[in-house]
Amino acid sequence: MLLLGLLTAGCLLVLLPFGAAILWAAILAFATWPVFVAVRERLRLGRTGGAVVMVVGAALVLLAPLTFLVASFADDATRLVAAIRAAFANGLPGPPSWIAGLPLIGEALATEWTRVAADAGELPALVAPYGQVLARWGVNFGLTLAQGVLDLAIALFVAFFLWRHGEAFASRLEGALVRLAGARGERLLGVTAQTVRNVVYGVLGTAIVQGVIVVIGLAIAGIPNLLLLGFLATLAAPIPLLGPALVWVPAAAWLSVTEQWTGVAAIVVAGVIASLADNVVRPVLIARGGGEIPIAIILLGVIGGLIAFGFLGLFLGPTLLALGFTLLKEWTQPVDAPLPR
């Protein structure tokens, strides 16, 4: 027993650096298993051929955009720094006419804005303390993206074997659950499948839709660096209440300073549509997994997943917490309760 315990601990230590990738591979394979079966049947492929098609498809949808973003991140950051330096060199423009009309704070804000704009050295003095913080954040963000590419590549490598040998894994998992939980084991496996699939579709699918909608609005408004901003909007989408607004609201505010109202309108309309997509699509998909997941679960999953697992944790965290929450509810229900649809 001691040797077995040491062996188990050693295996866990070896696999620990790949923990996030392995978990994401398991969730990805589990959630897309119906797609894998459909691909095999329609293309008349074996297990290996179907797994290859799934890996290629997942790489094109998930890995390729992230890799391209990492490759172009340095250029985007360089252009951003150049734009900030040019803004400092030209000085802050005067306040737009609508600032003074804001209730309560309008006049004070316009007066302070005018004072800063009149002094060429005032704006750099105000922003200078945050320069190193922003630079450090940019470096960390770039490293996080690069780590995300590596983790996602490892996850797809592991997912290949999970797709290829999925029936065997599922059979052993079902047998283990039946031994541990008796008659409830098979039921828990069904609940797990529904929850994982619908939460993944609800979180990841809705985030991609929202990111695309926001990018369309930014493109119409003429905002540069669309790939980076669209990626940030997709990452922010799982955050409850705020979501892509963390991206499109600052963009609309920047255009409003120069009174480019057509661009502001395009961004706001796209942002509202993205919010509606979140309020309609995600609850429907998640609710199919056996009841709506509380917003606190999603929020804690996003933040905790990002801290614990890095980039993949943005989607891995909510999925794990939602699964734990659903299984806890299921465990406290009677054995003969109907399965959620």
Secondary structure, 3 states (H helix, E strand, C coil): CHHHHHHHHHHHHHHHHHHHHHHHHHHHHHHCHHHHHHHHHHHCCCHHHHHHHHHHHHHHHHHHHHHHHHHHHHHHHHHHHHHHHHHHHHCCCCCCCCCCCCCCCHHHHHHHHHHHHHCCCHHHHHHHHHHHHHHHHHHHHHHHHHHHHHHHHHHHHHHHHHHHCHHHHHHHHHHHHHHHHCHHHHHHHHHHHHHHHHHHHHHHHHHHHHHHHHHHHHHHHCCCCHHHHHHHHHHHCCCCCCCCHHHHHHHHHHHHHCCCHHHHHHHHHHHHHHHHHHHHHHHHHHHCCCCCCCHHHHHHHHHHHHHHHHHHHHHHHHHHHHHHHHHHHHHCCCCCCCCCC
